Amino acid sequence: MKTQELFNVLEAHKDKSLLFEYAPNLLVGANYHITEVKHITIDSVDCGAQENSWKETVIQLWESPSELGKTEFMSSYKALGILNKVGKMKSYVSNAEVKFEYSNTNFHTAQLFVNDFEIRGNNLIVKLAVEKTDCKAKELCGVPEVVETTSSNEVCTPGGGCC
């Protein structure tokens, strides 16, 4: 999801509570705070010696240990207010990919991308997911694309191409 798309979703649902699902059926606690917004420029060289650059917006979520029993989630309106205040200080790149940085005692620190969102009752649930690493220079490096098949009638055999 791009940064502007996130802002549009928050604006459209500013009357809703804002929840984050960091793994299937696991929510960031209601005691979360938005503690930092990073405007990141990536300037890289991949294994095929190709230069790449792009921008990301990384929003850090932190659960306050002093608010462990909290049950009321931040509203989309409040989150939008925080993000807009940041935008007045440092402008956003509206087409930058948005990610959320998060961890807790049972989940490693990760930058999670927005996979989807869902409205459930009075809640806007932003569904986060881990992005897998990948080779950007597959053709140059001779890395074959793996094609996964899902036919239930198929039998996997060595050299059959299905495994």
N, C-alpha and C positions, 0 to 999 in steps of 0.2 A: 504494500500500500504506500502511496506517495504521501508526503507531508500534507499537502492541500486536501487530499481525499480524507485523511484523518480529521482535519479541521472541519470539513463539510459534514462528516458523520457526527462529530461532537455537537456542532451547531444545530443539526437537524434533530438531535435527541438531548438537548441541554436540560430537559426536565427529568432525565433518567439518572439513576445511580450508575456509576462507571466501574465495571468490574473487569478484571483481566484474568483470563484462563491461560496459565503458563504451560500446562500439560493437560492432556485429556482429563476432565472432571476435577482439576486442581486449580483453585483460585488464589490469587495474591490476596493476602489478608486485608480486611477492612481498615486496618491500621496503616495502610500504605501512604506514602507521601511522594510527590514528584520532587526529587532532590537535585536534579541537574538536567540540563538540556545541552547536548553537544551538537555543534554544527561541524561535521567532519568532512574533510576532503581526502579522498583516497587517491594516491598517486603510486601506481604499481607497475612492475614488470613481471609478466608471467613466464612459465617455463619454456615458452616458445619465443622468448625475447620480444614479445609484443608489449607495448606500453598501454596502460589503461588508466583512466581516471574517472571518478564519479563522486557525488556528494551523498551524504547520509545525514539524517537527523536521528540522534539517539537520545531517548528520554529514559532517564534512570528512575526506577521505582524502588523504594526502600520501605521496609516494614519497621515501624517504631516499636521498640521493645516496651516502652512505657505505656503503650496503648493496646496491649495484647487482647484485652477483652472487648475491644470496639466492635460493634456490629453494623454501624451505619457507614456505607461506602461514600467516598467522595462523589459529588455530582459531576456530570459532564460539563455543566455550566462552570463550576469552580475550576476544573482541569483546563477548560478553554481559557478562563481568565488568567491562569498561571502561564499558559503557553503564549497567550497574546502579549502578556507583560514581557516575557522573554523576547518575543518578536520585535518589540519596540526598542529593545536594547541591542539585539543582534538579529538582523533580518534572516528569515527562513528562505531556503531554496524550495519553492513549492513542489517541484517535481523530484525532489530528493526522496529516496527510499526512507521510510520511517521504521525505526527499530526501538525495542524496549529492552533496557538492560536491567536484569533482575537476578536475585538469588535469595535463598533462605537456607536454613540449616539442613534441609533435605534435598536441595537443588543447587547445583553448581552455578556460579556466575556465568551468565550467557547474554549475548545480544540476540534477542528473539524478533523475528519479523512478524508482521501482522498477516495471519493466514486468512482471517475472515472476521466477521462480527455478527452478532445475533441480538435481537430484541426479545427478552423474556420477561413478560410482565412490565414492571417499572425499571428494569435493568437493561443497560447497554453492556453486552459482554463482548469484549475484544479478545478474540482467540489468537493466541501467540503460538509460534512454532519455531523449532530449531531448524536452521538452514544447513543443509549438508554441504560440505566442501566439494569442489569440483575442479576439474582441469579445464581452463579456458582455451588451451591450445591443443585440443585433441587431434585435430587434423595435422598440424605441424609436427606433433610428437609421435604420431602413429598410434594413438590410443583408440582402440575400437569402441564404438558406442555399444553398450549392452542393451539388447532388446529383451524386455521381460514379457513373457506370455503368461496368460492366466486361464488358459483352457483347462477345465477340470478333467477332460478326457485324455489329456496328454500325459504320456509317461516319460519321465526324464531318464535319459540314458547318457553315458559318457559320450561326449562329442555330438550330442543331439541338439545343442544350441538352446536348450530351454532352461538350463541351470547356470 
